[in-house]
Each structure stands twice: as structure tokens, then as C-alpha cells.
Amino acid sequence: MTAAARTPTGLPAWIYVPAIVGGVFVVLPLVSIVLSVDWQRFPELVTSEASVQALLLSLRTALTSTVLCIVFGVPMAAVLARSTARVMPVLRSLILLPLVLPPVVGGIALLYTFGRRGLIGEHLEAFGIRIAFSTTAVVLAQTFVALPFLVMSLEGALRTAGRRYEAVAATLGARPTTVFRRVTLPLVLPGLVSGAILAFARALGEFGATLTFAGSLQGVTRTLPLEIYLQRETDPDAAVALSLLLVVVAVLIVVAARGRRTGGEL
């Protein structure tokens, strides 16, 4: 037996009890879903027209919102991680606010911003542009709640990477844009990928803000979480089957994110 194998973990024995209880608390409801599925009707339930439309809409809007999160989140994370302005802590708090804000409140905020009588929507209405209760509204709602996940993940990666290599590149004559593109982004790529995966997962599961700001129009704004909620009242078996489908997708996303993080550490 090696010395590493004989080294104790340092954890008290009692700490495993609440750890196990917590693990059971998380896993048991998922097992309950698996046991409650009507497996004979499962293919029929998850391939109905409404279910397929909701799934495809969820995937399409979640991918679009993830792209928006990358486009806006990368610069935001870079500014938060590198800027020394005194206002940064306040801006960071505001940017991360959707993490703790009830999704319904976020939906109302978006509605009063982009709705027909909203702060911006009123002016867009004059040009015939309507955002609320459209597929665009779904994308905006998902982006609003998912953006902080990417910003938080990437900001942490930027702070961990430090500025040493960027400083070396700058002293060799590289312009700031070149440094950011050729040095900074490659260094934090694992963090960016993990943040994008988490943002996609959050967007895919968004419910409250989407329902409030976009409504539930089949084929237009009814995403898979909304379809599950509606099916719960009319066809519980379909709701359980679709819930399992969403759980499987979420598990695959978590495994992918964990694999990227482990790969980055190696």
C-alpha cells in the first residue's frame, strides 16, 4: 500500500450522513420520473406533433440565445475581469442579478421594456416591429436568464489565467485586439465552452420569463417546459414522458460540461 493510499481524507465520519441524504434528495425524484413513465406509450408521447414542435423550438431558441450569450457575454466578462474602475462591483451585481431574480419578474421586466407599451417596444411598434409574444421574445427571455452563467464562468477563467501572457504579447508589439484574439481567448477557451454549455442548459429549461414575456403559442413560443406544464393538466403520462426527455438532455449537457472542465484541468 502506497503512502497516498494510507493518507486519510481528513473528513469526519458524520459528514457522510448529510451528504448521502442530500444525494438521495436530488436523485430520488429523478428515479421517480423513470419509474412513473408509461414505457409502452413513451415513443408515442414524445413524438406527437406538439411535443416535437416544442422540442425543436426549444433547441432552436436555446442555440440562438447561447450564441447571443457568447457575443455579448465574452466582452462583458473581459471588462469585469480586467477593468479596475470603481463602478465594476456595482455592474457585476447588476449583470448577475438574473441568477437570483425570479424568472417571472424577469419576464415582466422584459415585457415592460420590449412590449407594445414598453420603454423600447413602444418605439419599435411605430416601425411595425413587435417582439413580445413571438419567437424573438423566447430568445430574449432565454438570453436574459442564461447570460449571467456564461459571464460568471468566463470571468472566473479570466481571473485564474491572469495577465502574464497578455503582458508578454503586448511588450512584443501585439495590438490589444490581437492579444485578446490570439492569447486571451485560447487561454480561457475551456471556461468559455463550459459557460456556453451552462447557458444553453439554462436557456433550454427556461419557463417563467418565457411564459410571461412570450406566452404559449404552439409552434411559435411554446417551448418544451411550457408543453410539459400544459400536458400536466390534460395528459399526465405525456408530461412525465417529456419530463424524462428533458432530464436526459440535461444530463447529457452536465456530462459534457464536466468533461470540458476536466479536460481543461488536464
N, C-alpha and C positions, 0 to 999 in steps of 0.2 A: 504494500500500500504506500502510495506516494505521500509526501508531506501535504500537498494540496488537498488530497482526499481526506486526510485526518483533520484538516483545519475546520473548526466549527463555523456555522453560518453566522453566529452571533445573535440569532433571533430567539427570544424566549418562546417556550413551548406553547404558552397560552395564545400567542398571536395567530397561530394556525386556525384556531376555532372561529373567530370572527371572519378570517379570510375565507374559510370554507363556506361559512354561512352566506357571506356576500357573493361568492361564486355561484352557489346554488340559487340565490335570489335572482341572479342575472340569467342563468342557464335554464332554470326550470320553466319559466314562461315560454321560452323558445321550444323546449321539448313538448310543452302542452300544445303548441300550434301544430307540431308534426303529428302528434297523436290524434288531433282533432280533425285532420284533413280527411275528406271523403276521397280516398285514393282511386276508387272506381270512376268517379266523375272528374278527377283532377284535370286530365287533358282537356275535357270539355269546358271546364270552368275557366281555365287560364287562356283558352284560345277563342273565347267568344269575341264577337266583333267589338263590343265595348271595352273588354279587357285588353285586347291587342291595341286598339286605338289609344287607350290610356297609357299603356306601357311604352309604345313608340313615341307618344307625345312627351312622356317623362324623360326618356332617353335623349330625345332631340333637344328639348329645352334645357336639360341639365348639362349637356355638352356645350350648348351655346353660352349658358351662364358661366361655365367653367372657363371658356375662352375669354369672356369679359373679365372674369376674376383675374386671369393671368395678365391681360392687357393693362388693367388698372392697378392690380394688387402688387405687381413687381415694382413699379415706380414708387408706390406708397410705402412698401416695406423698405425699399432702399433709402427713402427720405427719413423714415422713422429710425432706421438703424444707423445712419451716417450723419444726420444733421444734429447740431448741438444747440439749436435755437431753444430758448426757454419755453416756447409755446408747444414744443413737441409732446410733453406728457399729457397736456390737455387734448391735443389732436389724437394721440394714441387712445385715450379713453373714449373719445367720440367714435373713432373708427371701430373699436372693439365692442361698442355698445350693443350692436345686434346680437352678440353672443349671449347676453343676459336679458335682452328685451323680449317680452312675449311676442311671438310671431304675429298675433292678431294686431297688436299695437303697431308693429312694423307695416302690416298691410294697410292700416288706417293712415299711417304717415305717408305711405306711397300714394294712397287714394287722394289725399288732400294736397299732394304735390303734382301728380300726373292725371288726376281725374278731370272731368269736364269743367268743374269749377275750382280746380286746384291751382296752386301757385304757378305752375308751369303749364299744366294741361289746359287752362283757360286760354292761354295764348296760342297753344298748338291747335286748339279747337277752331280758331279763326282761320287756320290754313287747312282745315279738314282732316287733321291728324288726331286720331283717337287711340289712346293707349290702354286705358282701363278696360277690363273685361275682354281682353284679346290675348293672343298667344304672346305678344310682346310683353304684356303685363305679367305673364307667368315667368318669363325670362328675367324681368326686372326684380320681381319678388324673390326669385331664387338667388339672383346675384346679390341682393341686399343682405340676405341672411348667410350666404356662403362666403362672401368676400373676406370677412374677418378671419376665417380659418386659414386661408392662404396667406394673408398678411402676417398673422401671428407665427405661422410655421416658417415662412421665409425670413422674417425679421430675426427670429432666433438663429437661423442658419447664418445670416449675415454677421450677426454679432459674434458667433462662435468662430467664423472664418477669420475675423479680424481684418486689419488693413495693411498688413505687412507686404503681401504680394502686390496689392494695388499701388502702394508707395514705391516699390521697386520698379514697376512698369511705368509709373509717372516719371520717375527720375531718368528712365531710358528714353523719354521723349514721347511716350504714347499719350494721345489725347484722352480726355475723360470718357468720351463715348467708346473709344477703342478699349480702354481699361475695363469699362463696365461690360462690354460685349465679349472680350477675349479672356478676361481674368476673373471678374466678379461672378458672372453667371455660371461659368463652368465649375467654380468652387462650390457654389450653393445649389447646383443642379439637383442633387438628391432631396434637399429641403424643398425645392420648387415642385418637384414631382410629387412628393408626399403631400404638400399643401394643395396641389391641384386635385389629387385623389380625394382628399378630405372635403374639399369644396364641392366636388362632383357628388360625393355621397350625401352631403348636407342638402344640396340642391335637389337631388333625386327624392329625398324624403320630406321635402318641404310641404306643409299643409296649411297652417293658419294664415300666413301672409298671402299665399296664393288664393285661398278661398275668399279672403276679404277684398283683395285688390283685383283679382281676375275672374272670380266667380267659378261656376262649374258647368261649362258648356261642352257637351260631348264632342270630341274631336277638335276642340278649339282651346279650351282651358282646363278640361277635366284630366288631371294627371292621375297616376296610379294611386297615390294616397287618397285623393278625393274619390276615386272609384271604389276603393276599399270601404271608405266611410259610407258611401251611398248603398253599397251592396250589403253592408251590415244590417240595414233595416229591411231589405227586401229578400235577400238570399244569403243567410249567414255562411253557408258552405262555400259560396263563391268568395266571400270576404276572407275566410280562413285560407283558402287556396291562394288568393292573390297576396295575402299577408306573407305566406310562406315563400312565394316567389320573390317578394321584396326583401325578405330576410336572406335568401340565398344570394341575391345580388349584393346586399350589404356585406355579407360575409366575404364574398369574393373581393370586394373593394378593400375591406380591412386587411385581408391577407396580402393583397397587392401593396397596400401602403406599408405594412410591416416588412414585407420583402424588400421594398425600396429602402426603407430606413436601415435594415440590417446590412444591405449591400453597401449603403453609404458609409456605415461604420467600418466595414471591412476595407 
